[in-house]
Amino acid sequence: MNPSGERALAERYDAVLLDLDGVIYRGHAPIEGAAATLSRLRELGIPRLFLTNNSSRTPGEVARSLRTLGIEAEPKEVLTSGVATAALLRRQGLAGATAFVIGEAGVREPLEEAGLRLARGEPRTADLVVVGLDRSVDYAKLRTAALLLQRGARLVATNSDISYPAPDGLWPGAGAILAAVTTATGAVPEVVGKPERPLFREAAEATGATSPLVVGDRLETDVAGAEGMGWDSLLVMSGASTLADLIGLPHEPTYIGRDVSSLLDDRPPARFRQARVSDVLALRDLLEAASLGAAGVEDRLAQTLVAPERSPG
């Protein structure tokens, strides 16, 4: 409860699911206000879970990295696409199955803990080919994966992110590796990470939430994934997406805020959407009141965003 007596935005949900890069930190620096906001969520007793498509690191490694930034985090508060992939395969009764893995410790360790047997070298047979981020991927791994798929192995991917941000620019992500495999074989993967449902389902299982709020900086993964689950979302302007990105896209966040500290607002942050024909009169009145030209406003709806008046909390 805020000093105003109104409930904070986060208090209206039974859990908060948070993306990392662009929400909690940017590059190697925490986003201003993130540590204090997350500490307050813990004080309020609101379950929080960090969600990341990056399958290269284990939850313990992610939690340690967050703590170096001054952000309280435990491994149990981190869900990676690697962990979610292992959980999905375990639920499907695949403990004991053989998997050829293109990936790092963040996916290999959870798979072994889930009871899968990891094929080494260049096996001739396997039940599964699992593709994640692998910064030592080479032609031999791609060739082996392609041959196994041609022999009947099933393809599973931790995520389909084509790239990820690095200090000197964008580096190829798991999706780039996956694209090489699918282009060579025509295999159709089962994808676990955002915006697909398996990662979000595992998040609901981990938190016990039925009505969580998803917080992210990307429309195409965080917001689209929340929308697919029927959950509300908060798009923050501290990362990848901008207001201009909303124009012409099918995915609309429930709320838009400056950064993660919007979770503590006692009034819902603004919700922007693309203008519609029904908004023309209001837009015309607004422009005329501001002594701006209103002519042709109906022809500019596709390039116009509006924020309906916010209701009290």
C-alpha positions as CSV (number, residue, x, y, z in Angstrom):
1,M,0.0,0.0,0.0
2,N,1.4,3.4,-1.0
3,P,1.2,6.5,1.3
4,S,-1.8,7.6,-0.7
5,G,-3.7,4.6,0.5
6,E,-4.0,3.1,-3.0
7,R,-2.6,-0.2,-3.9
8,A,0.6,-0.2,-6.0
9,L,0.3,-1.7,-9.5
10,A,2.2,-4.8,-8.5
11,E,-0.2,-5.4,-5.6
12,R,-3.0,-6.0,-8.0
13,Y,-1.4,-9.3,-9.2
14,D,-0.4,-12.5,-7.6
15,A,3.1,-12.5,-9.1
16,V,5.4,-10.3,-11.1
17,L,7.4,-11.9,-14.0
18,L,10.4,-9.8,-14.9
19,D,12.6,-9.8,-18.0
20,L,16.2,-8.9,-17.3
21,D,18.1,-7.0,-19.9
22,G,16.4,-3.7,-20.6
23,V,14.3,-4.1,-17.4
24,I,16.6,-4.8,-14.5
25,Y,19.9,-3.8,-16.1
26,R,21.2,-2.4,-19.3
27,G,24.5,-3.9,-20.4
28,H,26.6,-4.2,-17.2
29,A,24.8,-1.5,-15.2
30,P,21.5,-1.7,-13.2
31,I,18.7,0.5,-14.3
32,E,18.0,3.3,-11.9
33,G,15.4,2.4,-9.3
34,A,15.4,-1.3,-10.1
35,A,17.1,-2.5,-6.9
36,A,14.8,-0.4,-4.7
37,T,11.7,-1.5,-6.6
38,L,12.6,-5.2,-6.3
39,S,13.4,-4.8,-2.6
40,R,10.0,-3.2,-2.1
41,L,8.3,-6.1,-3.9
42,R,9.9,-8.5,-1.5
43,E,8.8,-6.4,1.5
44,L,5.2,-6.5,0.1
45,G,5.4,-10.3,-0.2
46,I,4.7,-10.3,-3.9
47,P,6.2,-13.3,-5.6
48,R,8.7,-12.3,-8.3
49,L,10.4,-14.4,-10.9
50,F,13.1,-13.3,-13.3
51,L,12.5,-14.8,-16.8
52,T,15.2,-15.0,-19.4
53,N,15.4,-16.5,-22.9
54,N,19.2,-16.8,-22.5
55,S,20.0,-20.5,-22.0
56,S,23.7,-20.2,-21.6
57,R,23.7,-19.5,-17.8
58,T,22.3,-21.5,-14.9
59,P,19.9,-19.8,-12.4
60,G,22.7,-19.7,-9.9
61,E,24.9,-17.8,-12.3
62,V,22.2,-15.4,-13.1
63,A,21.4,-14.8,-9.4
64,R,25.1,-14.2,-8.7
65,S,25.3,-11.7,-11.5
66,L,22.3,-9.8,-10.2
67,R,23.7,-9.7,-6.7
68,T,26.9,-8.0,-8.1
69,L,24.6,-5.3,-9.4
70,G,23.1,-4.8,-5.9
71,I,19.9,-6.7,-6.7
72,E,18.7,-9.3,-4.2
73,A,18.1,-12.6,-6.1
74,E,18.1,-16.3,-5.3
75,P,18.5,-19.1,-7.9
76,K,14.9,-20.2,-7.2
77,E,13.8,-16.7,-8.4
78,V,15.3,-17.2,-11.8
79,L,13.7,-19.2,-14.7
80,T,15.8,-19.6,-17.8
81,S,14.7,-21.1,-21.1
82,G,17.2,-23.9,-20.5
83,V,15.5,-24.8,-17.2
84,A,12.1,-24.5,-18.8
85,T,13.2,-26.8,-21.6
86,A,14.3,-29.5,-19.2
87,A,11.0,-29.1,-17.2
88,L,9.0,-29.5,-20.4
89,L,10.8,-32.7,-21.5
90,R,10.5,-34.1,-18.0
91,R,6.7,-33.5,-17.9
92,Q,6.5,-35.2,-21.3
93,G,8.0,-38.4,-19.7
94,L,11.3,-38.2,-21.5
95,A,13.6,-38.9,-18.6
96,G,16.0,-41.5,-19.9
97,A,15.8,-40.3,-23.5
98,T,19.0,-39.5,-25.3
99,A,19.5,-35.9,-26.4
100,F,22.2,-34.3,-28.6
101,V,22.6,-30.8,-27.3
102,I,23.9,-27.7,-29.0
103,G,24.2,-25.5,-26.0
104,E,26.1,-24.5,-22.9
105,A,25.9,-25.4,-19.1
106,G,22.6,-23.4,-18.8
107,V,20.8,-26.1,-20.8
108,R,23.0,-29.1,-20.4
109,E,22.9,-29.2,-16.6
110,P,19.1,-28.9,-16.3
111,L,18.6,-31.6,-18.9
112,E,20.9,-34.0,-17.0
113,E,19.1,-33.1,-13.7
114,A,15.8,-34.0,-15.5
115,G,17.1,-37.4,-16.2
116,L,18.0,-37.1,-19.9
117,R,21.1,-38.8,-21.2
118,L,23.3,-36.3,-23.2
119,A,25.0,-37.8,-26.3
120,R,28.7,-37.0,-26.6
121,G,30.8,-36.5,-29.7
122,E,29.0,-37.2,-33.0
123,P,26.4,-39.9,-32.2
124,R,24.6,-41.7,-35.0
125,T,21.2,-41.8,-33.2
126,A,19.4,-39.8,-30.5
127,D,15.8,-39.2,-29.5
128,L,16.1,-35.5,-29.4
129,V,18.2,-32.6,-30.7
130,V,18.1,-29.7,-28.3
131,V,19.3,-26.3,-29.6
132,G,20.2,-23.4,-27.4
133,L,22.8,-20.6,-27.3
134,D,26.3,-22.2,-27.9
135,R,29.2,-19.8,-28.3
136,S,31.5,-22.6,-29.4
137,V,29.1,-24.0,-32.0
138,D,30.9,-25.4,-35.1
139,Y,30.2,-27.1,-38.4
140,A,30.6,-30.6,-36.8
141,K,27.8,-29.8,-34.3
142,L,25.5,-28.5,-37.0
143,R,26.2,-31.5,-39.2
144,T,25.5,-34.0,-36.4
145,A,22.3,-32.2,-35.5
146,A,21.1,-32.2,-39.2
147,L,21.9,-35.9,-39.6
148,L,20.1,-36.9,-36.4
149,L,17.0,-35.0,-37.4
150,Q,17.1,-36.8,-40.8
151,R,17.2,-40.1,-38.9
152,G,14.0,-39.2,-36.9
153,A,15.2,-37.2,-33.9
154,R,12.8,-34.6,-32.6
155,L,13.9,-30.9,-32.6
156,V,13.5,-28.8,-29.5
157,A,14.8,-25.2,-29.1
158,T,15.3,-23.2,-25.9
159,N,14.3,-20.0,-27.8
160,S,14.3,-18.5,-31.2
161,D,16.0,-15.2,-30.5
162,I,18.1,-14.4,-33.6
163,S,20.5,-12.1,-31.7
164,Y,21.3,-10.8,-28.2
165,P,22.9,-7.6,-27.0
166,A,26.6,-7.6,-26.3
167,P,28.9,-4.7,-25.3
168,D,30.0,-4.1,-28.9
169,G,26.7,-4.8,-30.7
170,L,24.4,-7.7,-31.4
171,W,25.8,-11.2,-31.4
172,P,24.1,-14.3,-33.0
173,G,21.7,-15.9,-30.6
174,A,20.2,-19.4,-30.3
175,G,17.7,-18.5,-33.1
176,A,20.6,-18.0,-35.5
177,I,21.9,-21.5,-34.7
178,L,18.4,-22.9,-34.9
179,A,17.9,-21.3,-38.3
180,A,21.0,-23.1,-39.7
181,V,19.6,-26.4,-38.5
182,T,16.1,-25.9,-39.8
183,T,17.2,-24.5,-43.1
184,A,19.4,-27.5,-43.7
185,T,16.7,-30.1,-42.7
186,G,13.3,-28.5,-42.9
187,A,12.6,-29.7,-39.3
188,V,10.0,-27.9,-37.3
189,P,11.1,-27.1,-33.8
190,E,9.2,-27.0,-30.6
191,V,10.3,-23.7,-29.1
192,V,10.2,-23.2,-25.3
193,G,11.2,-19.6,-24.6
194,K,9.3,-16.3,-25.0
195,P,7.0,-15.6,-26.7
196,E,6.0,-19.2,-26.7
197,R,3.9,-20.7,-23.9
198,P,6.1,-23.3,-22.3
199,L,8.3,-20.8,-20.5
200,F,5.3,-18.9,-19.2
201,R,3.5,-22.1,-18.1
202,E,6.6,-23.1,-16.1
203,A,6.7,-19.6,-14.6
204,A,3.0,-20.0,-13.4
205,E,3.9,-23.4,-12.0
206,A,7.0,-22.0,-10.2
207,T,5.1,-19.1,-8.6
208,G,1.6,-20.6,-8.2
209,A,0.3,-17.6,-10.0
210,T,-3.0,-17.5,-11.9
211,S,-3.0,-13.7,-12.6
212,P,0.6,-12.5,-12.9
213,L,1.9,-9.3,-14.5
214,V,4.6,-9.7,-17.1
215,V,7.2,-6.9,-17.2
216,G,9.4,-6.5,-20.2
217,D,11.0,-4.2,-22.8
218,R,10.2,-6.1,-26.0
219,L,6.8,-6.2,-27.7
220,E,7.6,-9.3,-29.8
221,T,8.6,-11.5,-26.8
222,D,7.4,-10.2,-23.5
223,V,4.2,-8.5,-24.5
224,A,3.2,-11.0,-27.2
225,G,3.9,-13.9,-24.8
226,A,1.8,-12.3,-22.0
227,E,-1.0,-11.7,-24.5
228,G,-0.9,-15.4,-25.6
229,M,-1.4,-16.5,-22.0
230,G,-4.2,-14.0,-21.4
231,W,-2.1,-12.1,-18.8
232,D,-1.5,-8.4,-18.3
233,S,1.8,-6.8,-19.3
234,L,3.8,-3.7,-18.5
235,L,6.1,-2.5,-21.3
236,V,8.9,-0.4,-19.9
237,M,10.7,2.3,-22.0
238,S,14.1,1.5,-20.5
239,G,15.1,-1.1,-23.1
240,A,14.5,-2.2,-26.7
241,S,11.0,-1.1,-27.6
242,T,9.8,2.5,-28.1
243,L,6.3,4.0,-28.4
244,A,6.8,4.2,-32.2
245,D,7.2,0.5,-32.3
246,L,3.5,0.1,-31.2
247,I,2.3,1.5,-34.5
248,G,1.0,-1.2,-36.7
249,L,1.9,-4.1,-34.4
250,P,-0.8,-6.5,-33.2
251,H,0.5,-6.8,-29.6
252,E,-0.6,-4.0,-27.2
253,P,0.7,-3.9,-23.6
254,T,-1.8,-3.4,-20.8
255,Y,0.4,-0.7,-19.4
256,I,3.4,1.4,-20.5
257,G,5.8,2.8,-17.9
258,R,9.1,4.7,-17.9
259,D,10.9,1.8,-16.1
260,V,10.4,-1.0,-13.6
261,S,9.7,1.5,-10.8
262,S,6.2,1.9,-12.4
263,L,5.3,-1.3,-10.5
264,L,5.0,0.8,-7.4
265,D,2.8,3.5,-8.9
266,D,-0.6,3.8,-7.1
267,R,-2.3,4.6,-10.4
268,P,-1.9,2.4,-13.5
269,P,0.7,3.6,-15.9
270,A,-0.6,4.8,-19.3
271,R,-1.8,2.4,-21.9
272,F,-1.2,3.5,-25.5
273,R,-2.8,2.1,-28.5
274,Q,-3.1,2.9,-32.2
275,A,-5.8,5.5,-33.0
276,R,-9.1,4.3,-34.4
277,V,-11.9,6.0,-36.4
278,S,-13.8,6.4,-33.2
279,D,-11.0,8.7,-31.9
280,V,-11.2,11.2,-34.8
281,L,-13.5,13.7,-33.0
282,A,-11.5,13.7,-29.8
283,L,-8.2,14.1,-31.7
284,R,-9.6,17.0,-33.7
285,D,-10.8,18.7,-30.6
286,L,-7.4,18.2,-28.9
287,L,-5.5,19.6,-31.9
288,E,-7.7,22.6,-32.2
289,A,-7.5,23.3,-28.5
290,A,-3.7,23.4,-28.9
291,S,-4.0,25.6,-31.9
292,L,-2.6,22.9,-34.1
293,G,-3.9,22.0,-37.5
294,A,-6.6,19.2,-37.4
295,A,-7.1,18.9,-41.1
296,G,-6.6,15.4,-42.4
297,V,-6.4,13.8,-38.9
298,E,-8.5,10.9,-40.1
299,D,-5.8,10.1,-42.7
300,R,-3.1,9.9,-40.1
301,L,-4.7,7.3,-37.8
302,A,-2.1,4.7,-38.8
303,Q,0.7,7.0,-37.5
304,T,-1.1,8.1,-34.4
305,L,-1.0,6.7,-30.8
306,V,-3.5,7.6,-28.1
307,A,-3.6,7.0,-24.4
308,P,-7.2,6.7,-23.0
309,E,-7.8,8.5,-19.8
310,R,-6.6,6.5,-16.8
311,S,-9.1,5.4,-14.3
312,P,-8.4,5.6,-10.5
313,G,-6.7,2.6,-9.0
